[in-house]
Amino acid sequence: MKEVKELPEGYREMLSKSVMKKYTEADRKRLGMEPTAKTGVFSQASWTLYRCQPVGGSKYLPVLMIPSLINRNYIMDLIPGHSLMESMKNAGLDVFLIDWGTPDAGMGNCGYDHYVSKWVKRAIRQIKKLTGASQVQLAGQCLGGLMAALYAAHPELKKDVARLFLLTAPVDLEDSGLLAQWTSVEGFDVEKLTAPFQGIVPAEFFHASFPLLDVKNQLGKYRRLLENFEMPGFKEIWESLDIWASDNVCFAKRAFLELIKDFYQENRFYRGNFIIDGTPVSVKDIDVPTLSLVARDDHVFNERAARAIQEAKCAYNGRLDYHIIPAGHVSVIAAHPARIESYRIINEFLTRKN
């Protein structure tokens, strides 16, 4: 009879917390999550602008990082040694980060135009006041990258932008993966499905599908935890990523409808007819120096979703840095060893002299 090995001490507790989503603030503190010191410098509606300033100031243009609307922003400041924000600050960059917070029903009519032309613009205005800079380096992760691209594509708004950094950012959503297939016009009547929701689309409504995007990985994560339980540092990064993945946030209804109809079903940004501040914009109009960092094994948006930046003016003008990293949607900046190369590429771009 085959001998059954005893489970490592603590494994059952980690498994239970993960399955039941019973993480607490004490777990976050124990792991040292969000290690980079930051100061709130402006807030409006549900969102807050934070500043992570290096000791002694910075000689570089300030960076504004726009996170996704789908999950919390601390994926970029996970734990010590696994934090993009920490890495950027250590490189001497003055980094500002938007925390979108939790939208309420009063924000139900806020779509991407409002987020970009009102709130991102306001954040940039505050950064200019605080730093005296005439421009910022605009960065965005996931759907935050889409918003950064929308801003940089606008003929007036782009005057604020010296450089653009897109992190796993979709700019062409046709044939961009399973989500594109599931939300196709033929099978996904988003108006009907969201009709019962008043102002806010609950996180449970759309997050329930995310584990199905990569079933093999989802089913195997507890086995990987068991197999690597004694590896130094593995439990900490595994648990911190699991906490982040469990910390879901709801969606302003108009923004959700636009995500499905305007971006997935009609691909309006790529086709050049999405309206920002009264003007149609296209990814092809982006002409500022741009870094696009793509995760080869991204289960949320495939590489094709990011590749369209190669059709932009910045590419034809020789001002596009395009890198494909052998990693996943979040491991590209949070896990070993991929994050090391990602941090190097990002910081080199944002500290470039010209």
Buried (B, 14 or more C-beta within 10 A) or exposed (E): EEEEEEEEEEBEEBBEBBEEEEBEEEBBEEBBBBBBEBEEBBEEBBBBBBBBBBEEEBEBBBBBBBBBBBBBBBBBBBBEBBBBBBBBBBBBBBBBBBBBBEBEEEBBEBBBBBBBBBBBBBBBEBBBEBBEBEBBBBBBBBBBBBBBBBBBBBEEBBEBBBBBBBBBBBBBBBEBBBBBEBBEEEEBEBEEEBEEBEBBBBBEBBBEEBEEBBEEEBEEBBEEBBEEBEEEEBBBBBBBBBBBBBBBBBBBBBBBBBBBBBBBBBBBBBBBEBBBBEBBBBBBBBBBBBBBBBBEBBBBBBBBBBBBBEBBBBBEEEBBBBBBBEBBBBBBBBBEEBBEBBBEBBBEBBBEEE
